[in-house]
Amino acid sequence: MSDHLLHISLAQGNFCVGDISGNQQKIIELAKQAESDQNADVVIFPELALTGYPPEDLLFRPGFHRRVAKALQEVASELSSLNIILGYPELHEGKLFNSAAHFFRGQRVVNYRKQFLPNYAVFDEKRYFHPGDSPTITEVNGFKLGLTICEDIWNPSTSAEAAKAGAEVLCNLNASPYHRGKSRLRREAVSTAAQAGKLPVLYVNTVGGQDELVFDGGSFCVDSDGLVTGQGIFFEESVIPVKVQRGPARISVESGLITPPDDDAALYSALLLGIRDYVSKNGFQGCVLGTSGGIDSALVLALAVDALGPDAVTGVSMPSRYTADMSIEDAREQARRHGCSFHVVPIRTAFEALQQSLSPALANVEQGVTAENLQARVRGVMLMAFSNASGAMVLATGNKSEMSVGYATLYGDMAGGFAPLKDVPKTMVYRLARWRNQQAPVIPERILERPPTAELAPGQQDSDSLPPYDVLDPILEQYIEADKTPQEIAADGFDLSVVRRVAAMVDRNEYKRRQAAPGVRVSERAFGRDRRYPITSRYNEQEPTI
């Protein structure tokens, strides 16, 4: 090593929550890869890399921390020739901290405790951790490295305090989940922090799917002016080399520069990664889904095949008396283009048998919403049978627009282990489907052009029950993600009666959403961890008359 040059590798690994031994092995493998391929002097891993993020209430289990302590010792011993900076949960005198430690020659050199604990949106760190209260500086071959963790970088005071304590380069360990536009926000925050401390910043982020969260990687570095001087790959495990060099006037940091994916490509990649990791990390043998010939199931089928490969995906068409021939034809054709398994299993016999069984007790079993939902629930039963027989997980195909207003059937089309489009509005579904077809035309054009329909009644279309999606989706975005009142939304040019109707539908369908499968979070306000509303509530979102 030279006192003018330091080789640092940013190891954005895909770590699984709770798999301490597996994560330990991955840390060792990535570090050795960095040492052999990149001549690394220092390898920096993400926030809570040893346990995966977020470990949630696993942090309350004493045995969990005993395993963490053992794994830390073994990592330090195995990688004694390297400087390792590693995120882990630290239990100290009965208090828990979100920490990062620098290990060298089998010993802990310094330990840093995260100072700013996020407690908003999907974050709940104050439930578990105590905050640290001071900067931590460590030295490697004459370079003084300041350690920070995730939320610290969003508070420029942390950078300034580290600089005052003697830091020359700031290392920021992250488990920062994806949402649309997040990479731009990160760059802005890190640039501000770099300028506040007049320090270059190395930002390492984890990658992978964890339940509803997707971590997109994209580790990068900026110079002391806040300009990006290195950008790593997104949505893939990677070890990114950074050259840290002391010049006559200042320290420079440099790495390769890749072009970040555009918004549609990033969103598609996030959904892919969410599906792949949820299926694989939970031990399922592929997936199965209902392929109705509509746009939602068409996009989910494309995502599933792209994520898992055609051999791991099964599409099932379950026509009723109301299903148009084109629906079966288009679903079959898409499955052919993908090369995945496809079955046609009519539901008419099962549906009529249930109607006959119920008719002595229920007068309206042959008409209206009862009959419509019964069809959807027959399909749910059939898909679960495929799942039980094969070990494949059922993917639900509903989108955020439908989930918002309750245009979905409990135990019917909502049945499934994972809902990839749960946070994707209908207009975005069409946009992503068209984007996917630009890469290769896997979705038949007729699916993209056909008006959306549930096909549960004669001549049925979504527009019979809902406003047009290009009207509905902007209303939902303002009501759900921006918390605006109907009056405020109407002031933007929407019909007040339509807005009030939509808001009422959102409010009364919380009970359905509470029972929905988890799905990939891609917005700043997803249902579930982000938006927690009471099911039983008499609050009415109408402005009082003054």
C-alpha positions in Angstrom: 0.0 0.0 0.0 1.1 3.6 -0.7 0.3 6.5 1.6 -0.9 8.3 -1.5 -3.2 5.5 -2.9 -5.8 3.3 -1.3 -7.9 0.7 -3.1 -11.4 0.4 -1.6 -14.0 -2.0 -2.8 -17.7 -1.4 -2.2 -19.4 -4.8 -1.8 -23.1 -4.5 -2.6 -24.2 -8.0 -1.7 -27.6 -9.6 -1.7 -28.0 -10.7 1.9 -31.0 -12.6 3.2 -32.6 -11.6 6.5 -31.8 -14.0 9.3 -29.4 -16.1 7.3 -26.4 -15.2 9.4 -24.2 -18.2 8.3 -25.1 -17.7 4.7 -24.5 -13.9 4.9 -21.2 -14.6 6.6 -20.1 -16.9 3.8 -21.1 -14.3 1.2 -19.2 -11.6 3.0 -16.1 -13.8 3.0 -16.5 -14.7 -0.7 -17.0 -11.1 -1.8 -14.1 -9.8 0.3 -11.8 -12.4 -1.2 -13.0 -11.6 -4.7 -12.2 -7.9 -4.0 -8.8 -8.8 -2.7 -7.8 -11.1 -5.7 -9.5 -9.2 -8.5 -9.2 -5.6 -7.4 -6.2 -5.6 -5.1 -8.4 -4.2 -2.4 -6.9 -2.8 0.8 -10.4 -2.1 2.3 -13.7 -3.8 1.6 -16.9 -2.0 2.8 -20.1 -3.8 3.2 -23.7 -2.4 3.6 -25.7 -1.6 6.7 -26.6 -4.7 8.8 -25.0 -6.9 6.1 -24.4 -9.7 8.5 -28.1 -10.1 9.4 -29.8 -8.7 6.3 -32.1 -5.7 6.4 -34.5 -5.2 8.1 -34.2 -7.9 10.7 -37.3 -6.6 12.5 -38.2 -8.5 15.7 -35.5 -11.0 15.2 -33.5 -8.4 17.0 -35.4 -9.2 20.2 -34.1 -12.8 20.2 -31.1 -13.4 22.5 -30.0 -16.4 20.3 -29.9 -14.1 17.3 -27.2 -11.9 18.9 -25.1 -14.9 20.0 -25.0 -16.0 16.4 -24.0 -12.5 15.3 -21.2 -12.3 17.8 -19.8 -15.7 16.7 -20.1 -14.8 13.0 -18.2 -11.5 13.5 -15.3 -13.3 15.2 -15.2 -15.8 12.3 -15.3 -13.1 9.6 -12.5 -11.1 11.3 -10.4 -14.2 11.6 -11.0 -15.5 8.0 -10.3 -12.0 6.5 -7.4 -11.0 8.7 -5.3 -9.8 5.8 -7.9 -7.2 4.8 -9.5 -4.1 6.3 -13.2 -4.9 6.6 -15.9 -2.4 7.4 -19.1 -4.2 8.2 -22.6 -3.3 9.3 -24.1 -5.4 12.1 -26.5 -5.1 15.1 -24.5 -4.4 18.3 -25.8 -5.5 21.7 -24.0 -3.6 24.4 -24.9 -3.5 28.1 -28.5 -4.3 27.3 -28.8 -1.6 24.6 -29.0 -2.3 20.9 -27.2 -0.2 18.2 -27.2 -0.2 14.4 -23.4 -0.3 14.1 -20.4 -0.6 11.8 -17.1 -2.0 12.8 -13.6 -1.9 11.2 -11.8 -5.2 11.5 -8.1 -5.8 10.7 -5.8 -8.7 11.6 -8.6 -10.4 13.4 -9.3 -7.5 15.7 -11.9 -4.8 15.9 -10.2 -1.5 15.3 -13.1 0.9 15.8 -16.9 0.7 16.2 -19.4 3.3 15.0 -23.0 3.6 16.1 -25.7 5.1 13.7 -26.7 8.5 15.0 -29.9 9.2 13.0 -32.5 6.5 13.2 -35.3 6.7 10.6 -38.8 6.2 11.9 -41.0 7.1 8.9 -42.4 5.4 5.8 -41.1 1.8 5.9 -38.5 2.5 8.6 -39.1 1.6 12.2 -35.6 1.8 13.7 -36.5 3.5 16.9 -38.4 0.4 17.9 -35.1 -1.5 18.1 -32.1 0.8 18.3 -30.6 3.4 20.5 -28.8 6.2 18.6 -25.1 6.8 18.7 -23.9 10.2 19.7 -20.4 10.9 18.1 -18.4 10.5 14.9 -16.0 7.7 14.5 -12.7 7.9 12.5 -10.5 5.0 11.6 -7.2 5.1 9.7 -5.9 2.9 7.0 -2.4 3.5 5.7 -2.5 7.2 6.5 -6.0 7.8 5.1 -8.5 8.8 7.8 -12.0 7.3 7.1 -15.1 8.6 8.7 -17.9 6.0 9.3 -21.6 6.7 8.9 -24.7 4.6 8.3 -27.6 5.3 5.9 -29.8 8.0 7.4 -26.7 9.8 8.8 -25.9 11.0 5.3 -29.3 12.7 4.9 -28.3 14.9 7.8 -25.4 17.1 6.6 -24.4 17.9 10.2 -23.0 14.3 10.4 -20.6 14.9 7.6 -19.5 18.2 9.0 -18.9 16.7 12.5 -16.9 13.8 10.9 -14.8 16.4 9.1 -14.2 18.3 12.4 -13.1 15.0 14.0 -10.5 14.5 11.3 -12.1 12.5 8.6 -10.7 12.8 5.1 -13.1 10.4 3.3 -16.6 9.6 4.5 -17.8 6.0 4.2 -21.6 5.5 4.2 -23.1 2.0 4.7 -26.6 1.7 3.4 -29.7 -0.5 3.2 -31.7 2.0 1.2 -34.8 0.6 -0.5 -35.9 1.5 -4.0 -38.8 3.6 -5.0 -39.4 5.5 -8.2 -36.9 8.4 -8.3 -34.9 7.3 -5.3 -31.5 7.2 -6.9 -31.7 10.9 -7.8 -32.7 11.7 -4.2 -29.7 9.7 -2.9 -27.3 11.5 -5.2 -28.7 14.9 -4.1 -28.4 14.0 -0.4 -24.9 12.6 -0.7 -23.8 15.6 -2.7 -25.1 18.0 0.0 -23.3 16.0 2.7 -20.0 16.0 0.7 -20.2 19.8 0.4 -21.1 20.2 4.0 -18.0 18.4 5.2 -15.9 19.2 2.2 -15.3 15.4 2.1 -15.5 12.8 -0.7 -18.1 10.2 0.1 -18.2 6.5 -0.7 -21.8 5.2 -0.7 -22.3 1.4 -0.6 -25.9 0.1 -0.8 -27.3 -3.4 -0.4 -29.1 -5.1 -3.2 -32.0 -7.7 -3.3 -35.6 -8.3 -2.4 -36.8 -8.6 1.1 -40.5 -9.2 1.5 -42.1 -6.0 0.1 -38.8 -4.0 -0.1 -36.4 -4.1 -3.0 -32.9 -2.8 -2.6 -31.4 -1.6 -5.8 -27.7 -1.3 -5.1 -26.3 1.4 -7.3 -23.3 2.1 -5.0 -21.4 5.2 -6.0 -18.8 7.8 -4.9 -18.7 11.6 -5.1 -15.8 14.0 -4.7 -15.6 16.8 -2.1 -17.6 19.1 -4.4 -20.4 16.6 -4.5 -19.8 15.5 -8.1 -20.4 11.8 -8.9 -17.0 10.3 -9.8 -18.1 6.6 -9.8 -21.4 4.8 -10.3 -21.9 1.1 -9.8 -24.5 -1.2 -11.3 -28.1 -1.3 -10.2 -30.2 -4.3 -9.2 -27.3 -6.8 -9.3 -24.8 -8.0 -6.7 -21.4 -6.4 -7.5 -18.1 -5.4 -6.0 -17.2 -1.9 -7.1 -13.5 -0.8 -7.0 -12.8 2.8 -5.9 -9.4 4.4 -6.2 -8.7 6.8 -3.4 -5.7 9.0 -4.1 -4.1 11.8 -2.1 -3.1 14.7 -4.3 -1.3 18.0 -3.6 -4.6 19.8 -2.9 -7.2 17.2 -1.9 -8.1 13.5 -1.9 -9.8 12.2 -5.1 -12.1 9.2 -5.4 -12.7 7.5 -8.7 -14.4 4.5 -10.1 -16.1 3.4 -13.3 -19.2 5.2 -14.4 -22.2 3.4 -15.8 -25.4 5.1 -17.0 -28.2 4.5 -14.5 -31.3 2.8 -15.9 -34.2 5.1 -17.0 -37.3 5.2 -14.9 -39.2 2.4 -16.7 -36.2 0.1 -16.9 -35.5 0.6 -13.2 -39.1 -0.1 -12.2 -39.2 -3.2 -14.3 -35.9 -4.4 -12.8 -37.2 -3.7 -9.3 -40.3 -5.9 -9.9 -38.1 -8.6 -11.4 -35.8 -8.7 -8.4 -38.7 -8.6 -6.0 -40.3 -11.7 -7.6 -37.0 -13.6 -8.0 -35.9 -13.1 -4.4 -39.3 -13.6 -2.8 -39.7 -16.9 -4.6 -36.1 -18.2 -4.2 -35.5 -17.0 -0.6 -38.7 -18.6 0.6 -38.0 -21.9 -1.1 -40.8 -22.1 -3.7 -40.4 -24.2 -6.8 -41.3 -21.5 -9.3 -44.7 -19.8 -9.6 -48.2 -20.2 -11.1 -50.7 -17.5 -12.1 -54.0 -17.1 -13.7 -53.6 -15.8 -17.3 -56.9 -14.1 -18.2 -55.8 -12.6 -21.4 -55.9 -9.1 -19.8 -53.1 -6.6 -19.3 -52.3 -7.3 -15.6 -51.8 -11.0 -15.9 -49.9 -10.4 -19.2 -47.4 -8.2 -17.5 -47.1 -10.5 -14.4 -46.4 -13.4 -16.8 -43.7 -11.5 -18.5 -42.1 -10.5 -15.2 -42.3 -14.0 -13.8 -40.6 -15.5 -16.9 -38.0 -12.8 -17.0 -37.3 -13.3 -13.3 -37.4 -17.1 -13.0 -37.1 -18.5 -16.4 -39.8 -20.2 -18.5 -39.4 -23.6 -16.9 -40.3 -22.3 -13.5 -43.6 -20.5 -14.6 -47.0 -21.9 -15.3 -49.9 -20.0 -16.7 -53.5 -21.1 -16.2 -56.5 -19.9 -18.2 -59.7 -20.5 -16.4 -62.5 -19.5 -18.7 -66.1 -19.1 -17.6 -69.3 -18.7 -19.7 -68.4 -15.0 -20.1 -64.8 -15.4 -21.2 -64.3 -14.3 -24.8 -62.4 -16.7 -27.1 -59.8 -14.0 -27.7 -58.9 -14.0 -24.0 -57.9 -17.7 -24.1 -56.2 -17.2 -27.5 -54.1 -14.2 -26.3 -53.1 -15.9 -23.1 -52.1 -19.1 -25.0 -50.1 -17.0 -27.5 -48.2 -15.1 -24.9 -47.3 -18.4 -23.1 -46.1 -19.8 -26.4 -43.9 -16.7 -27.0 -42.4 -17.1 -23.5 -42.0 -20.9 -23.8 -43.6 -21.5 -20.4 -46.2 -24.1 -19.4 -49.9 -23.3 -20.1 -53.1 -25.0 -19.2 -56.8 -24.3 -19.9 -59.0 -25.3 -17.0 -62.7 -24.2 -17.4 -64.5 -23.2 -14.3 -68.1 -23.6 -15.5 -68.7 -27.0 -14.0 -67.3 -26.1 -10.6 -69.1 -22.8 -10.6 -72.5 -24.3 -11.4 -72.0 -27.0 -8.8 -71.4 -24.3 -6.1 -74.4 -22.4 -7.3 -76.5 -25.5 -7.0 -75.2 -26.2 -3.5 -75.9 -22.7 -2.4 -79.1 -21.9 -4.1 -81.4 -23.4 -1.4 -79.9 -21.0 1.2 -79.1 -18.0 -1.0 -81.7 -16.5 -3.3 -79.3 -14.3 -5.3 -76.5 -16.8 -5.9 -77.1 -16.8 -9.6 -76.8 -13.1 -10.2 -75.0 -9.9 -9.3 -71.9 -9.6 -7.2 -72.4 -13.0 -5.5 -72.2 -14.8 -8.8 -69.3 -12.7 -10.0 -67.2 -13.2 -6.9 -68.0 -16.9 -6.8 -66.3 -17.2 -10.2 -63.2 -15.4 -9.0 -63.1 -17.6 -5.9 -63.4 -20.8 -7.9 -60.3 -19.6 -9.8 -58.5 -19.0 -6.6 -59.2 -22.5 -5.4 -57.9 -23.9 -8.7 -54.7 -21.9 -8.6 -54.0 -23.0 -5.0 -54.4 -26.6 -6.1 -51.7 -26.1 -8.7 -49.6 -24.6 -6.0 -50.1 -27.5 -3.6 -49.4 -30.0 -6.3 -46.2 -28.5 -7.6 -44.7 -26.4 -4.7 -45.0 -23.3 -6.9 -46.2 -20.1 -5.4 -49.3 -18.3 -6.7 -48.7 -14.8 -8.0 -51.7 -12.5 -7.6 -52.1 -10.2 -10.6 -54.0 -7.2 -9.2 -52.7 -3.7 -9.5 -52.6 -0.7 -7.1 -55.6 1.0 -8.8 -57.8 -2.0 -8.1 -56.4 -2.6 -4.6 -57.1 1.1 -3.8 -60.8 1.1 -4.6 -61.5 -2.6 -3.7 -62.1 -3.7 -7.3 -60.8 -7.1 -6.4 -62.3 -10.3 -4.8 -61.1 -11.5 -1.5 -60.1 -15.2 -1.7 -60.5 -14.9 -5.5 -58.2 -12.9 -7.7 -56.6 -11.6 -4.5 -55.5 -15.1 -3.7 -51.8 -15.7 -3.9 -48.5 -15.6 -2.0 -47.1 -12.5 -3.7 -48.6 -9.6 -5.7 -45.9 -8.0 -7.9 -48.2 -5.2 -9.2 -49.6 -4.3 -5.8 -48.0 -0.9 -5.8 -48.2 -0.3 -9.6 -51.2 1.7 -10.9 -53.1 0.6 -13.9 -51.8 3.3 -16.2 -48.2 2.3 -15.2 -49.1 -1.3 -16.0 -49.8 -0.4 -19.6 -46.6 1.7 -19.7 -44.5 -1.1 -18.4 -46.1 -3.6 -20.8 -45.3 -1.4 -23.8 -41.8 -0.9 -22.5 -41.3 -4.7 -22.2 -42.6 -5.2 -25.7 -40.0 -2.7 -27.0 -37.3 -5.2 -25.8 -39.1 -8.1 -27.4 -42.8 -8.4 -28.4 -43.9 -11.0 -25.9 -47.3 -9.5 -25.1 -49.9 -9.8 -27.9 -50.8 -6.4 -29.2 -54.5 -7.1 -28.8 -54.0 -7.3 -25.0 -52.6 -3.8 -25.0 -55.4 -2.4 -27.2 -58.4 -4.1 -25.6 -60.5 -2.3 -23.0 -59.9 -3.8 -19.5 -62.5 -6.2 -18.3 -63.0 -8.7 -15.5 -65.3 -10.9 -17.7 -67.5 -11.9 -14.8 -70.7 -10.7 -16.4 -72.0 -10.2 -20.0 -70.3 -7.3 -21.8 -68.5 -6.2 -18.6 -65.8 -3.5 -18.6 -63.9 -1.9 -15.8 -65.3 1.5 -16.9 -68.8 0.2 -15.8 -67.7 0.4 -12.2 -64.7 2.8 -12.1 -63.7 6.2 -13.6 -61.3 5.9 -16.6 -57.9 4.9 -15.3 -56.3 8.1 -16.6 -58.7 10.0 -14.3 -58.7 7.5 -11.4 -54.9 7.1 -11.0 -54.0 10.8 -10.6 -56.8 11.1 -8.0 -55.5 8.0 -6.1 -52.0 9.3 -6.2 -53.0 12.6 -4.6 -55.3 11.0 -2.1 -53.1 8.1 -1.0 -49.6 9.4 -1.5 -50.0 13.1 -0.9 -52.9 12.9 1.7 -54.9 15.6 0.0 -58.6 16.1 0.7 -61.2 15.6 -2.0 -61.6 19.4 -2.1 -57.9 19.9 -2.7 -57.8 17.3 -5.4 -60.9 18.8 -7.1 -59.1 22.1 -7.2 -56.7 20.6 -9.7 -59.5 20.2 -12.2 -61.2 16.9 -11.1 -65.0 16.6 -10.7 -65.6 16.8 -6.9 -68.3 14.2 -6.9 -66.0 11.7 -8.7 -63.2 12.5 -6.2 -65.5 12.0 -3.2 -66.7 8.7 -4.6 -63.1 7.5 -5.2 -62.0 8.6 -1.7 -65.0 6.7 -0.1 -64.0 3.5 -2.0 -60.5 3.8 -0.8 -61.5 4.3 2.8 -64.0 1.4 3.0 -61.8 -1.2 1.4 -59.0 -1.1 4.0 -60.2 -4.5 5.3 -59.5 -6.1 1.9 -56.0 -4.6 1.6 -55.1 -5.8 5.1 -55.7 -9.4 3.8 -53.8 -8.9 0.6 -50.6 -10.7 -0.3 -47.3 -8.7 0.1 -46.0 -7.1 -3.1 -43.1 -5.0 -4.3 -43.0 -1.5 -2.9 -42.1 0.9 -5.8 -43.7 4.2 -4.7 -43.1 6.5 -1.7 -46.5 5.4 -0.2 -47.3 1.8 -0.7 -50.1 -0.1 1.1 -48.8 -2.0 4.1 -45.6 -0.8 5.8 -46.0 2.7 4.5 -49.7 3.5 4.9 -51.2 2.1 8.1 -54.9 3.0 8.4 -57.5 1.6 10.8 -59.9 -0.9 9.3 -62.7 0.2 11.7 -63.0 4.0 11.4 -65.8 6.6 11.2 -63.5 9.3 10.0 -64.9 10.9 6.8 -62.4 12.8 4.6 -64.8 15.7 3.9 -64.1 19.3 4.7 -66.3 20.7 7.5 -68.6 23.5 6.6 -67.6 26.8 8.1 
